Amino acid sequence: AETLKEAPISKYNFTDRFIDKMSRIYQSGVKREAGDVYKKMTVNKDSAMKHLEKMNNLNGSMATLVKFRNGVYTYQQIYKFTPFFGDDPLNPIAIAFPIVLPVSDPSNDDEIGWAYWDDNIYKKYDNNNNKIEEIEHGLEILPVVFTHKDHQLDEFFVEGATDIVSANEQVNITMTELAVGSRYQLWGQPWVSGIDSEGGIMRMGVQNVVDISNPEGRFGIESAGGDLNSSIQYVKFMVELCAQNNHLWITWAEQGGEVPSGISLMIRDLERHEDYIDDIELYRIYENRFYEVEKAYAKFSNIKLPDELGMDFILPEYPLTINDQILWDNHRLEKNLITQQELTLEKNKDLNNLETAEKVWRIRKDLNDRNRKDVLIPEVKEPTPKVDNRTK
């Protein structure tokens, strides 16, 4: 406890940064095609799925309760839950989870309520397992979607980012010890021998003189045996090893160097890109499971949605030079891989839809056409053809 007054505990958090770099499925977004009504109903879905992917990568397994209120879907993510199984040990048929988990206030001794959901009934219990409420929701489907960091093998739950959390904890322990060492031992430990201790020991300092009148007395400063630089290199090694095991790469501030190009980033990012392609197929399954629950809510509310959900996961883009970007945009337009309106929407996501992008593009085109006519540019004429008057 006394040490903490001199050197506080280190709380460096690179887990959050690692999880952000690992979570790429919804980094550029996903296009969902199920009609304009569905788009209005899922205004909260993009942000919810981004957060869900990060929590999947951190915790390993997650549950998300889908609700439909005031014509809009909400997605309540559940971190601690108890699944109930039927014949399939990998796909639960019901779930129970605490309604309130007061982890932020340890002094809060309020009783924790529990919620239970299956494909037909919602129940609410108090802390003593007394049923408070029971409702038939009528969806005929469990309104909870279970997602995982990786494919399930022999059990329901999947391991999360325990290696990253463990490395982060070890780094903080080492950095705390470095702070304690630099506070107490950086300048060495003074010592004296052969003097009268009852006379008092004067505090050291460049302005003080230590008087050792006893001929047998000695004074010295013992240097610490640890090496701060070695400890720092050890911390770097732990972080780099943890990053490599998760197909990540890191740079240190003192490395500097030139800014890498887009193609060099793609080559360096190759392993992580392969993981990204694999994860897309996994999240395509999860998107379809969410859509099944959303269709059940829509049917219950007399709203007709398409039988299938069209999806297009947008690949993350690597930075291009201006000239490369121009060549790439012209190539896509020439090969009809994209339209002018889609390119306008791509450059300005705030336009939201192709209809608005069409209007903006049309206005810009009309203005540019008129401006070109107003600019006085000499008319280019064809050169006069040469006449060969030589006698044949």
FENRA-V611708 format. One record per backbone hydrogen bond with DSSP energy under -1.0 kcal/mol. NH is the residue of the N-H (numbers start at 0). CO is the residue of the C=O. Records with the same first field share a line. If there is no record, write none. Layout:
BEGIN
NH=CO, CO
END
This chain:
BEGIN
5=2
6=2
17=13
18=14
19=15
20=16
21=17
22=18
26=23
30=311
32=309
38=34
39=35
40=36
41=37
44=41
47=43
48=44
49=45
50=46
51=47
52=48
53=49
54=50
55=51
56=52
57=53
58=54
59=55
61=146
62=77
63=144
64=75
65=142
66=73
68=71
71=68
72=40
73=66
75=64
77=62
81=95
83=93
92=83
93=83
94=116
95=81
96=114
98=112
102=100
107=104
113=124
114=96
115=122
116=94
117=120
121=134
122=115
123=132
124=113
125=129
128=125
131=123
132=123
134=121
136=119
144=63
146=61
148=59
160=57
161=159
164=160
165=161
166=162
167=163
168=164
169=165
170=166
171=167
172=168
173=169
174=170
175=171
176=172
177=173
178=174
179=175
180=176
181=177
182=178
183=179
184=180
187=184
188=221
190=219
192=217
198=195
199=196
207=204
216=213
217=192
219=190
221=188
230=226
231=227
232=228
233=229
234=230
235=231
236=232
237=233
238=234
239=235
240=236
241=237
242=238
243=239
244=240
246=243
247=242
254=251
264=260
265=261
266=262
267=263
268=264
269=266
272=268
273=269
274=270
275=271
276=272
277=273
278=274
279=275
280=276
281=277
282=278
283=279
284=280
285=281
286=282
287=283
288=284
289=285
290=286
291=287
292=288
293=289
294=290
295=291
296=292
297=293
298=294
299=295
300=296
301=298
302=297
309=32
311=30
313=28
324=320
325=321
326=322
327=323
328=324
329=325
330=326
331=327
332=328
333=329
334=330
336=331
337=331
342=338
343=339
344=340
345=341
346=342
347=343
350=347
351=348
352=350
356=352
357=353
358=354
359=355
360=356
361=357
362=358
363=359
364=360
365=361
366=362
367=363
368=364
369=365
370=366
371=367
372=368
373=369
374=370
376=374
END
